């Protein structure tokens, strides 16, 4: 008999369920988009939405309550400074589940769990990354210059030896 079992235990012990939920919620807030199974996503969504609701009001009590669940201080700060204020005008429904298909090995439903306002990296982001790479390239070119200088020195040493022959 079911007797109002209000969650899916996911065939795990209580400690494992709690640890998995903490890790997945932390990853969701860090990357704003994660890929997982449908059953896990539905369970993680419950905890994530409650934390985002807490994150909308930045108070000491809300921070401490959220800190019980999210143990990474950078992610906790991101929840209260970035994610919470972005969701200020929403009354709920902060996450979205997108179905991907079935996993090869066990045919489990695979989904993407993401925040509703998640935006895919665009061309602007890619060009910004290219600019960062360009600024780093001159530092990378110094190493070949050193190699060229050492080759020139070795060529000078080899030249007198050839003249002696």
NUSE-429450 format. One record per atom (N, C-alpha, C, O): residue number from 1; residue in one letter; atom name; z, x, y. Coordinates in steps of 0.02 Angstrom, whole numbers, plus 32768, in hexadecimal, padded with zeros to 4 digits. Layout:
! NUSE-429450
    k  r   a     w     u     v
  NUM  A  CA     Z     X     Y
...
//
This chain:
! NUSE-429450
    k  r   a     w     u     v
    1  X   N  8000  802A  7FC5
    1  X  CA  8000  8000  8000
    1  X   C  8000  802C  803E
    1  X   O  8022  805F  8040
    2  X   N  7FDA  8019  8071
    2  X  CA  7FD0  8042  80AB
    2  X   C  800D  8046  80D8
    2  X   O  801F  807D  80ED
    3  X   N  802C  800F  80E8
    3  X  CA  8068  800C  8111
    3  X   C  8062  8031  8154
    3  X   O  808E  8058  8167
    4  X   N  802C  8024  8176
    4  X  CA  8022  803D  81BA
    4  X   C  8027  8089  81C0
    4  X   O  8046  80A2  81EF
    5  X   N  800A  80AD  8193
    5  X  CA  8006  80F5  819A
    5  X   C  7FD7  8102  81D5
    5  X   O  7F9B  80F3  81D1
    6  X   N  7FF1  811D  820B
    6  X  CA  7FCD  811E  8249
    6  X   C  7FA1  815B  8255
    6  X   O  7F86  8162  828B
    7  X   N  7F9A  8186  8224
    7  X  CA  7F71  81C1  822E
    7  X   C  7F55  81D8  81EB
    7  X   O  7F6A  81C0  81B7
    8  X   N  7F26  8205  81EE
    8  X  CA  7F08  8221  81B2
    8  X   C  7F29  8264  81A4
    8  X   O  7F23  8292  81CD
    9  X   N  7F4D  826B  816C
    9  X  CA  7F6F  82AA  815F
    9  X   C  7F40  82E4  814D
    9  X   O  7F57  831D  814B
   10  X   N  7F01  82D7  8141
   10  X  CA  7ECE  830B  8135
   10  X   C  7EE1  8338  80FA
   10  X   O  7ECC  8372  80F8
   11  X   N  7F07  831E  80CA
   11  X  CA  7F1B  8343  808E
   11  X   C  7F3E  8384  80A0
   11  X   O  7F33  83B8  8080
   12  X   N  7F69  8381  80D2
   12  X  CA  7F8E  83BC  80E8
   12  X   C  7FD7  83AA  80F1
   12  X   O  7FE9  8370  80F8
   13  X   N  8001  83DD  80EF
   13  X  CA  8048  83D2  80FD
   13  X   C  8051  83C4  8147
   13  X   O  8024  83D0  816F
   14  X   N  808B  83AB  8159
   14  X  CA  8098  8399  819F
   14  X   C  8093  83D6  81CC
   14  X   O  8078  83D2  8204
   15  X   N  80AD  840F  81B5
   15  X  CA  80AA  844C  81DD
   15  X   C  8062  8463  81E7
   15  X   O  804F  847A  821D
   16  X   N  803A  845D  81B2
   16  X  CA  7FF4  8472  81B7
   16  X   C  7FCD  8443  81E5
   16  X   O  7FA4  845A  820C
   17  X   N  7FDB  8403  81E2
   17  X  CA  7FBA  83D3  820F
   17  X   C  7FCA  83E4  8257
   17  X   O  7F9D  83E4  8282
   18  X   N  8009  83F1  8265
   18  X  CA  801F  8400  82AA
   18  X   C  7FFE  8440  82C3
   18  X   O  7FE6  8443  82FB
   19  X   N  7FFE  8474  8299
   19  X  CA  7FE0  84B4  82AD
   19  X   C  7F95  84AD  82B8
   19  X   O  7F7A  84C9  82E8
   20  X   N  7F73  8489  828C
   20  X  CA  7F2B  847F  8293
   20  X   C  7F1B  8459  82D2
   20  X   O  7EEC  846A  82F6
   21  X   N  7F41  8425  82E0
   21  X  CA  7F35  83FD  831D
   21  X   C  7F40  8427  835B
   21  X   O  7F19  8423  838B
   22  X   N  7F74  8450  835C
   22  X  CA  7F81  847C  8395
   22  X   C  7F47  84AC  83A0
   22  X   O  7F2F  84B5  83D8
   23  X   N  7F31  84CC  836A
   23  X  CA  7EFB  84FD  836F
   23  X   C  7EBA  84DC  8387
   23  X   O  7E97  84F8  83B1
   24  X   N  7EAB  84A2  836B
   24  X  CA  7E6C  8482  837D
   24  X   C  7E6D  8467  83C5
   24  X   O  7E3A  846A  83E7
   25  X   N  7EA5  844C  83DB
   25  X  CA  7EAA  8434  8420
   25  X   C  7EA5  846F  8450
   25  X   O  7E84  846A  8484
   26  X   N  7EC4  84A6  843F
   26  X  CA  7EC0  84E2  8469
   26  X   C  7E77  84FA  846D
   26  X   O  7E5F  850C  84A3
   27  X   N  7E54  84FA  8435
   27  X  CA  7E0D  850E  8434
   27  X   C  7DE3  84DD  845C
   27  X   O  7DB5  84F2  847F
   28  X   N  7DF2  849D  8456
   28  X  CA  7DCC  846B  847C
   28  X   C  7DD4  8476  84C7
   28  X   O  7DA3  8472  84EC
   29  X   N  7E11  8484  84DE
   29  X  CA  7E1B  8490  8525
   29  X   C  7DFE  84D2  853B
   29  X   O  7DE8  84D8  8574
   30  X   N  7DFD  8504  850F
   30  X  CA  7DE1  8546  8521
   30  X   C  7D95  8542  8528
   30  X   O  7D7A  8558  855A
   31  X   N  7D73  8526  84F5
   31  X  CA  7D2A  8526  84F4
   31  X   C  7D0C  84E5  850C
   31  X   O  7CD0  84E1  851A
   32  X   N  7D35  84B0  8511
   32  X  CA  7D21  846D  8525
   32  X   C  7CF0  844D  84F5
   32  X   O  7CD7  8416  8503
   33  X   N  7CE2  846D  84BD
   33  X  CA  7CB6  8451  848A
   33  X   C  7CC1  8476  8449
   33  X   O  7CBC  84B3  8447
   34  X   N  7CD2  8451  8414
   34  X  CA  7CDC  8471  83D3
   34  X   C  7CB7  844A  839D
   34  X   O  7CAA  840E  83A5
   35  X   N  7CA7  846B  8367
   35  X  CA  7C86  844C  832D
   35  X   C  7CB8  844A  82F4
   35  X   O  7CD7  847D  82E3
   36  X   N  7CC1  840F  82D6
   36  X  CA  7CF1  8406  82A1
   36  X   C  7CDC  83CA  8276
   36  X   O  7CA7  83AD  8281
   37  X   N  7D06  83B9  8246
   37  X  CA  7CF7  837E  821D
   37  X   C  7D0C  833F  8243
   37  X   O  7D34  8342  8272
   38  X   N  7CF1  8307  822E
   38  X  CA  7CFE  82C8  8251
   38  X   C  7D47  82B4  824C
   38  X   O  7D64  829D  827D
   39  X   N  7D65  82BB  8211
   39  X  CA  7DAB  82A7  8209
   39  X   C  7DD9  82D0  8235
   39  X   O  7E07  82B5  8254
   40  X   N  7DCE  8312  8238
   40  X  CA  7DF7  833D  8262
   40  X   C  7DED  832C  82AC
   40  X   O  7E1D  832A  82D3
   41  X   N  7DAF  831F  82BF
   41  X  CA  7DA0  8310  8305
   41  X   C  7DC4  82D0  831C
   41  X   O  7DDD  82CD  8354
   42  X   N  7DC6  829E  82F1
   42  X  CA  7DE7  8260  8303
   42  X   C  7E32  8269  830B
   42  X   O  7E51  8249  8335
   43  X   N  7E50  8295  82E4
   43  X  CA  7E97  82A3  82EA
   43  X   C  7EA6  82CE  8327
   43  X   O  7ED7  82C1  834B
   44  X   N  7E7C  8300  8334
   44  X  CA  7E87  832D  836C
   44  X   C  7E7C  8309  83AE
   44  X   O  7E9D  8317  83E0
   45  X   N  7E4E  82DA  83AE
   45  X  CA  7E3F  82B4  83EB
   45  X   C  7E7D  8290  8405
   45  X   O  7E88  828D  8442
   46  X   N  7EA6  8275  83D8
   46  X  CA  7EE3  8252  83ED
   46  X   C  7F11  827F  8415
   46  X   O  7F28  826C  844B
   47  X   N  7F1D  82BA  83FB
   47  X  CA  7F4A  82E9  841D
   47  X   C  7F2B  8303  845E
   47  X   O  7F4E  8309  8490
   48  X   N  7EEA  8311  845D
   48  X  CA  7EC9  832C  8498
   48  X   C  7ECA  82FA  84D2
   48  X   O  7ED5  830D  850B
   49  X   N  7EBE  82BB  84C3
   49  X  CA  7EBC  828A  84F8
   49  X   C  7F00  827F  8517
   49  X   O  7F06  8275  8553
   50  X   N  7F35  8282  84EE
   50  X  CA  7F79  827B  850A
   50  X   C  7F8A  82B7  8537
   50  X   O  7FAA  82AE  856A
   51  X   N  7F73  82F2  8523
   51  X  CA  7F81  832D  854C
   51  X   C  7F5A  832C  858E
   51  X   O  7F73  8340  85C2
   52  X   N  7F1C  8314  858B
   52  X  CA  7EF5  830F  85C9
   52  X   C  7F15  82DE  85F8
   52  X   O  7F16  82E9  8635
   53  X   N  7F2F  82A7  85DD
   53  X  CA  7F52  8277  8608
   53  X   C  7F8E  8298  8629
   53  X   O  7F9C  828B  8664
   54  X   N  7FB2  82C1  8605
   54  X  CA  7FEA  82E8  8622
   54  X   C  7FD0  8317  8657
   54  X   O  7FF0  8321  868B
   55  X   N  7F96  8336  864B
   55  X  CA  7F7B  8368  8678
   55  X   C  7F63  834C  86BA
   55  X   O  7F57  8373  86E8
   56  X   N  7F5C  830B  86BF
   56  X  CA  7F45  82ED  86FD
   56  X   C  7F7A  82F1  8734
   56  X   O  7F69  82F2  8770
   57  X   N  7FBA  82F3  8721
   57  X  CA  7FF0  82F9  8752
   57  X   C  8014  833B  8744
   57  X   O  8034  8343  8710
   58  X   N  800F  8369  8773
   58  X  CA  802C  83AC  876A
   58  X   C  8075  83AB  8780
   58  X   O  8085  83B4  87BB
   59  X   N  80A2  83A0  8750
   59  X  CA  80EA  83A2  875D
   59  X   C  810B  83D0  872A
   59  X   O  80ED  83E0  86F6
   60  X   N  8147  83E4  8738
   60  X  CA  816B  8411  870B
   60  X   C  8175  83EF  86C7
   60  X   O  816C  840E  8693
   61  X   N  8187  83AF  86C8
   61  X  CA  8192  838B  868A
   61  X   C  8153  8388  8660
   61  X   O  8155  8394  8624
   62  X   N  811A  8377  8680
   62  X  CA  80DB  8373  865B
   62  X   C  80C6  83B7  8640
   62  X   O  80AC  83BC  8608
   63  X   N  80D1  83EB  8666
   63  X  CA  80BF  842E  864F
   63  X   C  80E9  8442  8612
   63  X   O  80CF  845E  85E2
   64  X   N  8129  8433  8615
   64  X  CA  8154  8445  85DC
   64  X   C  8144  841C  859F
   64  X   O  8146  8436  8567
   65  X   N  8134  83DD  85A8
   65  X  CA  8122  83B3  856F
   65  X   C  80E1  83CC  8550
   65  X   O  80DB  83CF  8513
   66  X   N  80B0  83DE  8578
   66  X  CA  8071  83F8  855F
   66  X   C  807A  843D  8540
   66  X   O  8057  844F  8510
   67  X   N  80A8  8465  855B
   67  X  CA  80B4  84A8  8542
   67  X   C  80D2  84A8  84FC
   67  X   O  80CC  84D9  84D8
   68  X   N  80F1  8470  84E8
   68  X  CA  8109  846A  84A3
   68  X   C  80CF  846A  8472
   68  X   O  80D5  847F  8439
   69  X   N  8096  8450  8489
   69  X  CA  805C  8449  845E
   69  X   C  802B  8483  8467
   69  X   O  8010  849C  8435
   70  X   N  801E  8497  84A5
   70  X  CA  7FEF  84CD  84B4
   70  X   C  8017  850C  84C3
   70  X   O  803B  850E  84F5
   71  X   N  8011  853E  8499
   71  X  CA  803B  8579  84A2
   71  X   C  8018  85B2  84C7
   71  X   O  8038  85E4  84D7
   72  X   N  7FD8  85AB  84D5
   72  X  CA  7FB4  85DD  84FB
   72  X   C  7FBB  85CC  8545
   72  X   O  7FA5  8597  855B
   73  X   N  7FDA  85F8  856B
   73  X  CA  7FE9  85E9  85B1
   73  X   C  7FAB  85E2  85DC
   73  X   O  7FAA  85B9  860B
   74  X   N  7F76  8608  85CD
   74  X  CA  7F38  8602  85F4
   74  X   C  7F18  85BD  85EA
   74  X   O  7EFF  859F  861A
   75  X   N  7F19  85A5  85AD
   75  X  CA  7EFB  8565  859E
   75  X   C  7F26  852D  85BC
   75  X   O  7F0B  84FB  85D4
   76  X   N  7F67  8535  85BA
   76  X  CA  7F94  8503  85DA
   76  X   C  7F86  84FF  8624
   76  X   O  7F84  84C9  8641
   77  X   N  7F7D  8539  8644
   77  X  CA  7F6D  853A  868B
   77  X   C  7F2A  851A  8698
   77  X   O  7F21  84F6  86CA
   78  X   N  7EF9  8526  866D
   78  X  CA  7EB6  8509  8674
   78  X   C  7EBB  84BC  866F
   78  X   O  7E98  8498  8693
   79  X   N  7EE5  84A4  8642
   79  X  CA  7EEE  845B  863A
   79  X   C  7F05  843C  867B
   79  X   O  7EEC  8407  868E
   80  X   N  7F35  845B  869D
   80  X  CA  7F51  843D  86D9
   80  X   C  7F2A  844D  8719
   80  X   O  7F2F  8427  8749
   81  X   N  7F04  8483  871A
   81  X  CA  7EE0  8495  8757
   81  X   C  7E96  8480  8756
   81  X   O  7E79  8474  878B
   82  X   N  7E77  847D  871B
   82  X  CA  7E30  846D  8717
   82  X   C  7E23  842A  86F4
   82  X   O  7E05  83FD  8712
   83  X   N  7E39  8424  86B6
   83  X  CA  7E27  83EA  868E
   83  X   C  7E48  83AA  86A9
   83  X   O  7E26  8377  86B1
   84  X   N  7E89  83AC  86B6
   84  X  CA  7EAC  8371  86CF
   84  X   C  7E8F  8355  870F
   84  X   O  7E80  831A  8713
   85  X   N  7E86  837F  8743
   85  X  CA  7E69  8366  8781
   85  X   C  7E21  834C  8779
   85  X   O  7E0D  831D  879D
   86  X   N  7DFB  8368  874B
   86  X  CA  7DB7  834F  873F
   86  X   C  7DB8  8308  8723
   86  X   O  7D8B  82E0  8731
   87  X   N  7DEB  82F8  86FC
   87  X  CA  7DF0  82B7  86DB
   87  X   C  7E1A  8285  8704
   87  X   O  7E2B  8250  86EB
   88  X   N  7E2A  8296  8741
   88  X  CA  7E58  826F  876A
   88  X   C  7E42  8226  8771
   88  X   O  7E6C  81F8  876E
   89  X   N  7E01  8219  8778
   89  X  CA  7DE9  81D6  8784
   89  X   C  7DDC  81AF  8743
   89  X   O  7DCA  8174  8747
   90  X   N  7DE4  81CD  8709
   90  X  CA  7DD9  81AB  86C9
   90  X   C  7E1B  818F  86B0
   90  X   O  7E50  81AD  86B9
   91  X   N  7E18  8155  8690
   91  X  CA  7E54  8136  8675
   91  X   C  7E5D  8143  862A
   91  X   O  7E8A  8128  860C
   92  X   N  7E33  816B  860E
   92  X  CA  7E37  817B  85C7
   92  X   C  7DF2  818D  85AF
   92  X   O  7DC2  818F  85D6
   93  X   N  7DEB  819A  856F
   93  X  CA  7DA9  81AC  8554
   93  X   C  7D91  81EE  856E
   93  X   O  7D59  81F4  8588
   94  X   N  7DBC  8221  8569
   94  X  CA  7DAB  8263  8584
   94  X   C  7D80  828C  8555
   94  X   O  7D62  82BE  856A
   95  X   N  7D7D  8279  8516
   95  X  CA  7D57  829F  84E5
   95  X   C  7D1F  8275  84C7
   95  X   O  7D20  8238  84CB
   96  X   N  7CF0  8297  84A8
   96  X  CA  7CB6  8277  8489
   96  X   C  7CAA  8298  8446
   96  X   O  7CB3  82D4  843F
   97  X   N  7C96  8270  8414
   97  X  CA  7C86  828A  83D2
   97  X   C  7C3C  827E  83C6
   97  X   O  7C24  8245  83C7
   98  X   N  7C16  82B4  83BA
   98  X  CA  7BCE  82B1  83AC
   98  X   C  7BC2  82C7  8364
   98  X   O  7BD8  82FD  8350
   99  X   N  7BA1  829D  833E
   99  X  CA  7B95  82AD  82F7
   99  X   C  7B5C  82DF  82F0
   99  X   O  7B28  82D9  8311
  100  X   N  7B66  8311  82C4
  100  X  CA  7B33  8343  82B8
  100  X   C  7B10  8339  8275
  100  X   O  7AD4  8348  826F
  101  X   N  7B33  8321  8244
  101  X  CA  7B16  8319  8201
  101  X   C  7B4A  832A  81CD
  101  X   O  7B85  831E  81D6
  102  X   N  7B32  8346  8196
  102  X  CA  7B5F  8356  815F
  102  X   C  7B61  83A1  8153
  102  X   O  7B2E  83C3  8159
  103  X   N  7B9C  83BA  8140
  103  X  CA  7BA4  8400  8132
  103  X   C  7B85  840F  80EE
  103  X   O  7B89  83E6  80C0
  104  X   N  7B67  844A  80E7
  104  X  CA  7B42  845D  80AB
  104  X   C  7B6E  845E  806D
  104  X   O  7B5B  8442  8039
  105  X   N  7BA7  847D  8070
  105  X  CA  7BCF  8489  8034
  105  X   C  7BEF  844B  8016
  105  X   O  7BEB  8440  7FDA
  106  X   N  7C10  8422  8040
  106  X  CA  7C35  83E9  8026
  106  X   C  7C1F  83A6  8042
  106  X   O  7C3E  8373  8035
  107  X   N  7BE9  83A6  8068
  107  X  CA  7BCC  8369  8085
  107  X   C  7BFD  8344  80B2
  107  X   O  7BFA  8307  80B8
  108  X   N  7C2B  8369  80D3
  108  X  CA  7C59  834A  8103
  108  X   C  7C33  833A  8144
  108  X   O  7C06  835F  8158
  109  X   N  7C46  8303  8164
  109  X  CA  7C27  82F2  81A4
  109  X   C  7C3C  8325  81D8
  109  X   O  7C78  832F  81E3
  110  X   N  7C0C  8346  81F7
  110  X  CA  7C19  8377  822A
  110  X   C  7C09  8358  826E
  110  X   O  7BD6  8337  8277
  111  X   N  7C37  8362  829E
  111  X  CA  7C2F  8345  82E1
  111  X   C  7C3F  8379  8316
  111  X   O  7C5C  83AD  8308
  112  X   N  7C2B  8369  8353
  112  X  CA  7C3E  8391  838D
  112  X   C  7C71  8367  83B3
  112  X   O  7C64  832E  83C4
  113  X   N  7CAA  8385  83C0
  113  X  CA  7CDE  8365  83EA
  113  X   C  7CDC  8389  842D
  113  X   O  7CE6  83C6  8430
  114  X   N  7CCE  8364  8462
  114  X  CA  7CC8  8383  84A3
  114  X   C  7CE8  8359  84D9
  114  X   O  7CF2  831D  84CF
  115  X   N  7CF8  8378  8511
  115  X  CA  7D10  8353  854A
  115  X   C  7CD5  832D  8568
  115  X   O  7C9C  8344  8566
  116  X   N  7CE2  82F2  8584
  116  X  CA  7CAD  82C6  859C
  116  X   C  7C83  82E7  85D2
  116  X   O  7C46  82DE  85D4
  117  X   N  7CA2  830E  85FE
  117  X  CA  7C7C  832C  8635
  117  X   C  7C61  8371  8625
  117  X   O  7C51  8397  8652
  118  X   N  7C5C  8381  85E5
  118  X  CA  7C41  83C2  85D0
  118  X   C  7BF7  83C6  85E1
  118  X   O  7BD2  8396  85D5
  119  X   N  7BE2  83FE  85FD
  119  X  CA  7B9B  8408  860D
  119  X   C  7B82  8445  85E7
  119  X   O  7BA4  8478  85E4
  120  X   N  7B48  843E  85C9
  120  X  CA  7B2B  8477  85A5
  120  X   C  7B1B  84AF  85D5
  120  X   O  7B0C  84A2  860F
  121  X   N  7B20  84ED  85BE
  121  X  CA  7B0D  8525  85EA
  121  X   C  7AC3  851E  85FF
  121  X   O  7A97  8516  85D4
  122  X   N  7AB7  8520  8640
  122  X  CA  7A73  8515  8659
  122  X   C  7A51  8556  8669
  122  X   O  7A6B  858C  865C
  123  X   N  7A16  8551  8686
  123  X  CA  79EF  858D  8699
  123  X   C  7A14  85B5  86CE
  123  X   O  7A10  85F2  86CF
  124  X   N  7A38  8593  86FB
  124  X  CA  7A5D  85B6  872F
  124  X   C  7A92  85E3  8711
  124  X   O  7A9C  861C  8727
  125  X   N  7AB4  85CA  86DC
  125  X  CA  7AE7  85F2  86BB
  125  X   C  7AC7  862E  8698
  125  X   O  7AE3  8665  8699
  126  X   N  7A8D  8623  867A
  126  X  CA  7A6A  8659  8657
  126  X   C  7A54  868F  8689
  126  X   O  7A58  86CA  867B
  127  X   N  7A3B  8679  86C4
  127  X  CA  7A25  86AA  86F6
  127  X   C  7A61  86D0  8712
  127  X   O  7A5C  870B  8722
  128  X   N  7A9A  86AF  8717
  128  X  CA  7AD7  86D1  872F
  128  X   C  7AEC  8706  86FD
  128  X   O  7B02  873C  8710
  129  X   N  7AE5  86F7  86BC
  129  X  CA  7AF7  8728  8689
  129  X   C  7AC6  8763  868B
  129  X   O  7ADA  879D  8681
  130  X   N  7A86  8755  8698
  130  X  CA  7A54  878B  869E
  130  X   C  7A65  87B9  86D9
  130  X   O  7A5D  87F6  86D4
  131  X   N  7A7A  879C  8710
  131  X  CA  7A8C  87C4  874B
  131  X   C  7AC7  87F1  873C
  131  X   O  7ACA  882A  8751
  132  X   N  7AF7  87D6  8717
  132  X  CA  7B31  87FF  8703
  132  X   C  7B1A  8838  86D6
  132  X   O  7B33  8870  86DC
  133  X   N  7AEC  882A  86AA
  133  X  CA  7AD3  885E  867D
  133  X   C  7AAD  8894  86A4
  133  X   O  7AB1  88CF  8694
  134  X   N  7A89  887F  86D8
  134  X  CA  7A63  88AF  8701
  134  X   C  7A93  88DE  8726
  134  X   O  7A84  891A  872D
  135  X   N  7ACB  88C4  873D
  135  X  CA  7AFA  88EF  8760
  135  X   C  7B1A  8921  8731
  135  X   O  7B30  8956  8746
  136  X   N  7B1E  8910  86F1
  136  X  CA  7B3B  893D  86C1
  136  X   C  7B09  896F  86A5
  136  X   O  7B1D  89A3  868A
  137  X   N  7AC8  8962  86AC
  137  X  CA  7A95  898F  8691
  137  X   C  7A96  89D5  86B0
  137  X   O  7A8F  8A05  868A
  138  X   N  7AA0  89DE  86F1
  138  X  CA  7AA1  8A22  870C
  138  X   C  7AD7  8A4D  86EB
  138  X   O  7ACD  8A89  86E1
  139  X   N  7B0F  8A30  86DA
  139  X  CA  7B43  8A57  86B9
  139  X   C  7B2B  8A6C  8674
  139  X   O  7B3B  8AA2  865C
  140  X   N  7B04  8A42  8654
  140  X  CA  7AEA  8A52  8611
  140  X   C  7AB4  8A88  8615
  140  X   O  7AAB  8AAE  85E6
  141  X   N  7A91  8A8D  864E
  141  X  CA  7A5C  8ABE  8655
  141  X   C  7A76  8B05  865F
  141  X   O  7A52  8B35  8656
  142  X   N  7AB5  8B0B  8672
  142  X  CA  7AD1  8B4E  867E
  142  X   C  7AD4  8B76  863D
  142  X   O  7AC9  8BB3  863E
  143  X   N  7AE2  8B56  8607
  143  X  CA  7AE6  8B79  85C7
  143  X   C  7AA3  8B99  85B4
  143  X   O  7AA3  8BD4  85A1
  144  X   N  7A6A  8B76  85B8
  144  X  CA  7A2B  8B97  85A8
  144  X   C  7A1B  8BD0  85D9
  144  X   O  79FC  8C01  85C5
  145  X   N  7A30  8BCB  8618
  145  X  CA  7A24  8C01  8648
  145  X   C  7A48  8C40  8631
  145  X   O  7A2E  8C77  8638
  146  X   N  7A84  8C38  8618
  146  X  CA  7AA9  8C71  85FF
  146  X   C  7A85  8C90  85C3
  146  X   O  7A83  8CCD  85BB
  147  X   N  7A6A  8C64  8599
  147  X  CA  7A45  8C7D  855F
  147  X   C  7A07  8CA4  8575
  147  X   O  79F5  8CD7  8558
  148  X   N  79E5  8C8A  85AA
  148  X  CA  79AA  8CAC  85C3
  148  X   C  79BC  8CF1  85DF
  148  X   O  7998  8D22  85D6
  149  X   N  79F5  8CF4  8602
  149  X  CA  7A0B  8D33  861E
  149  X   C  7A1B  8D65  85E7
  149  X   O  7A0C  8DA0  85EC
  150  X   N  7A3B  8D4C  85B2
  150  X  CA  7A4C  8D7A  857B
  150  X   C  7A0D  8D90  8556
  150  X   O  7A0A  8DC8  853D
  151  X   N  79DA  8D64  8552
  151  X  CA  799B  8D77  8533
  151  X   C  7978  8DAC  855C
  151  X   O  795A  8DDA  8540
  152  X   N  797B  8DA6  859F
  152  X  CA  795C  8DD8  85CB
  152  X   C  797D  8E1B  85C2
  152  X   O  795B  8E4F  85C0
  153  X   N  79BF  8E1C  85BC
  153  X  CA  79E3  8E5B  85B3
  153  X   C  79D1  8E7A  8570
  153  X   O  79C7  8EB7  856B
  154  X   N  79CC  8E50  853D
  154  X  CA  79BA  8E6C  84FB
  154  X   C  7972  8E85  84FB
  154  X   O  7962  8EB5  84D8
  155  X   N  7945  8E65  8523
  155  X  CA  7900  8E7B  8528
  155  X   C  78FD  8EBF  854B
  155  X   O  78D6  8EEA  8539
  156  X   N  7928  8EC9  857F
  156  X  CA  792A  8F09  85A2
  156  X   C  7941  8F40  8574
  156  X   O  7928  8F78  8577
  157  X   N  7971  8F32  854A
  157  X  CA  798A  8F63  851B
  157  X   C  7954  8F74  84E7
  157  X   O  794D  8FAD  84D1
  158  X   N  792E  8F40  84D4
  158  X  CA  78FB  8F4B  84A1
  158  X   C  78C0  8F72  84BE
  158  X   O  789F  8F97  849A
  159  X   N  78B1  8F69  84FF
  159  X  CA  7877  8F89  851E
  159  X   C  787E  8FD6  851D
  159  X   O  784D  8FF7  850A
  160  X   N  78B6  8FF4  8531
  160  X  CA  78BA  903D  852E
  160  X   C  78B3  9056  84E5
  160  X   O  7899  908D  84DA
  161  X   N  78CA  9030  84B6
  161  X  CA  78C4  9046  8471
  161  X   C  787B  9047  845B
  161  X   O  7866  9073  8435
  162  X   N  7853  9018  8474
  162  X  CA  780C  9016  8463
  162  X   C  77E6  9050  8485
  162  X   O  77B7  906C  8469
  163  X   N  77FC  9061  84C4
  163  X  CA  77DA  9097  84E7
  163  X   C  77E7  90D9  84C5
  163  X   O  77BD  9106  84C7
  164  X   N  781F  90E0  84A6
  164  X  CA  782F  9120  8485
  164  X   C  7803  912A  8449
  164  X   O  77F7  9164  8436
  165  X   N  77EB  90F7  842B
  165  X  CA  77C1  90FD  83EF
  165  X   C  777E  9116  83FE
  165  X   O  7756  911F  83D0
//
